Amino acid sequence: MRSLVLDTAPRLFAVVQEFALDDGWRDAEVAAWGLAYEDGRVDVISVDGTRRFSLPSPERATWHFARMDGVTARLVWLTPSRAATFDAAEAA
């Protein structure tokens, strides 16, 4: 069962916004989290929970979070886990 879960789990990514500060430096923040499925589709939710998207590709998420002047958005992929555990209630 663990192998099934690991083999079919969606990939997790962050949408990171980069923006210019008044002093000329740049800063960044995680704007959203996404799940990418085998067929290429993604589900994305903003960190504040106010925006949710179902999109045809991860790259489309960057468009939604880079629509302000001076803001760019990038995808940062998390390394897939190779571990899975049962919930304590399930293991008993």
C-alpha positions in Angstrom: 0.0 0.0 0.0 2.8 2.4 0.8 4.3 1.8 -2.7 1.0 2.6 -4.3 0.7 5.9 -2.4 4.3 6.9 -3.2 4.0 6.0 -6.9 0.8 7.9 -7.4 1.3 11.0 -5.2 1.2 14.4 -7.0 4.3 16.6 -7.0 4.3 19.5 -4.6 5.5 23.0 -5.7 5.5 26.5 -4.4 4.8 29.6 -6.5 7.3 32.2 -5.3 6.8 35.9 -6.1 9.8 38.1 -6.4 9.4 41.9 -6.2 11.5 45.1 -6.1 11.9 47.0 -2.8 12.2 50.8 -2.6 15.9 50.6 -1.9 16.6 48.7 -5.1 16.9 45.2 -3.5 14.6 42.4 -4.4 12.6 40.2 -2.0 10.5 37.1 -2.3 7.6 35.3 -0.7 5.7 32.1 -1.2 2.4 33.2 -2.8 0.8 29.8 -3.3 1.2 26.0 -3.1 0.4 23.6 -5.8 -0.1 19.9 -6.6 0.9 18.6 -10.0 -0.7 15.4 -11.3 0.6 12.9 -13.8 -1.6 14.2 -16.6 0.0 17.7 -16.3 -3.0 19.3 -14.5 -2.4 21.3 -11.3 -4.4 22.6 -8.4 -3.1 25.7 -6.8 -4.1 27.6 -3.6 -2.8 30.9 -2.4 -1.2 30.9 1.0 -3.9 33.1 2.4 -6.6 30.8 1.0 -8.4 33.4 -1.0 -7.5 32.1 -4.5 -7.8 28.6 -5.9 -7.1 27.5 -9.4 -7.4 24.3 -11.4 -5.0 24.8 -14.3 -3.7 22.8 -17.3 -0.1 23.2 -16.4 2.1 24.5 -13.5 3.5 27.3 -15.7 0.0 28.8 -15.9 0.1 29.4 -12.1 3.1 31.8 -12.5 0.9 33.9 -14.8 -1.7 34.3 -12.1 0.8 35.4 -9.5 2.9 37.8 -11.7 0.3 40.2 -12.9 1.4 43.2 -10.9 4.2 45.6 -12.0 7.6 44.6 -10.9 6.5 41.2 -9.7 7.8 37.9 -11.2 6.7 34.5 -10.2 8.7 31.2 -10.3 8.0 27.6 -9.6 10.0 25.9 -6.9 9.6 22.1 -6.9 9.9 20.1 -3.6 11.8 16.8 -3.8 9.4 13.9 -3.8 9.4 12.0 -0.5 10.3 8.3 -0.6 8.6 7.6 2.8 5.1 6.9 3.8 3.6 6.1 7.1 0.2 5.0 8.3 -1.9 7.2 10.6 -1.6 6.0 14.2 -5.2 5.0 14.2 -4.8 3.0 11.0 -1.7 1.2 12.2 -3.3 -0.3 15.3 
